Amino acid sequence: MPTAFEIATVQRDTLDAMLREAIAALNALTDELAGDTPRVMGLTPDHVKANADWQQAKAKADALFQALRQFNSVYVRQFKRELAIARRAARGPNIIDT
């Protein structure tokens, strides 16, 4: 039986993967629509922002970002101890502790 922490971690990973996919799709659409237009300081040109498909992709990425942000605001508080243990385990053995 998975613990609440394991379930929440799977949910976080799922949200994170969905956000990465949405951002990748948004970036690909931006590159496609911008074409050879020079992008000053990495900004999105106005004619790209006016495109309905781009606006829809941007809204999806923004909504997923907000959902992940909201989830993380609860996740890190609720599972503070478990996250600390996981970080320690990921770092490996500490020479000073032995």
N, C-alpha and C positions, 0 to 999 in steps of 0.2 A: 504494500500500500504506500503510494508516494506521500511524502510529507507536504504540508502547506507551502514550505519554502521551495521544494522541488516543482510543485505545480506553478507557483508564481514565477519561478525562474524560466520555465517553459513558456509561460505567457509573455514574459519580458522578451525572450529570444524571438518569439513569433512576431511581436510588435516591431522589434528592431529589424528583423528580416524584411517585413512588409515595408517599413520606412526606407530601408536601403534600396529595395526594388523601385519604389515610387520616385525616389530621388534620381536613380539611374535612368528611369524612363523620362523624367523631367529634363535631365541634362541632355539625353539623346535627342529629345524633341527640340530643345533649345538650339543645339548644334545644327540640327536639320533645318530649322526655320531661319536661323541666322545666316547660314551659308557662309559666304566670304566676307560678310560684314565685319569690319574691325570691332573688337570688343574692348573698349577702353576700360582698363582696370578690372576686367572680368565682369563688367556689368551687362545685364541683359538688355538688348536694344528694345526701344519702345514698340517697333512694329511686331516684334515677337510677343511682347506682353499683351498686345491687342488681339492676338489670335485666340479664338475660343477654346481650341484644343489645349493650348498652353495654359490658359487660365484654369481649365478643368484639372489638368495634371498638377498644377501648382496648388490648387485647393485641396486635392487629395493628399499631396505631400505635407501640406501645412496641417491638415486634420490628423494625419498619422503622427506627426511630430508632437502635436498637442496631446494626443492620446498617450503617447509614450512618456511625455513629460508628466502628465497627471498620474500615470501608473507608477513612475519612478518616485514621485513625491511620497507615495504611501509605502512602496516597496522597500526603500532604503531605511525608512523609520521602523517599519514593522519587523524587518529581518536584519537589523543592525549586527547582531551577534553572529548570525549564520554567514553574512557577507564577510565579516572580519575573519572568520575561520577559513572561508574559501580563499580569500586573498592570501592568508598566511600559508595555506597548503600549496597555492599556485607558485609562491615565491620559492618554495623548497626549504630545505633545512638551513638554519641560520648557524653559522660557525660559532658565534658568540654564545648561543644557547647551549652548546654541547660541553 
